Amino acid sequence: MRAFLGGIAAALVLTVTAAFAELEGRYAVSGTDPGKPNSSYTGTVTVEKTGDTYKVVWVIGGTQYVGTGIGNKDFLAVSYRSGSQTGLALYAPNADGWTGVWTYAGGTEMGTDSWVRR
């Protein structure tokens, strides 16, 4: 019984690790802007492993935002830049991809962001 439970635990760890390893890829993104709950946007986001970090590139309305992410199976934190704008986003995994909140540097309100794997 102990070996059986150990096998199940190992399988769960490998499943969680594999799910996080699959963070890399291309996603459809949708969200709302900080302080504008009725606003909405759509676009794409691409995630690429770069050593211990991730390169995250959003394309929304023709504008590209490039970020550096760190995280584990439970979260992904990304700082990003587009032109002179910088900001921070924080994500958690969900059934379809990742969902999170974000703000501009110096912001006082948060927007939302949801990624669905393509």
Secondary structure, DSSP 8 states (H G I E B T S, - for coil): -HHHHHHHHHHHHHHHHHHHHTT-EEEEEEEEETTEEEEEEEEEEEEEEETTEEEEEEEETTEEEEEEEEEETTEEEEEEEETTEEEEEEEEE-SSEEEEEEEETT-SS-EEEEEEE-
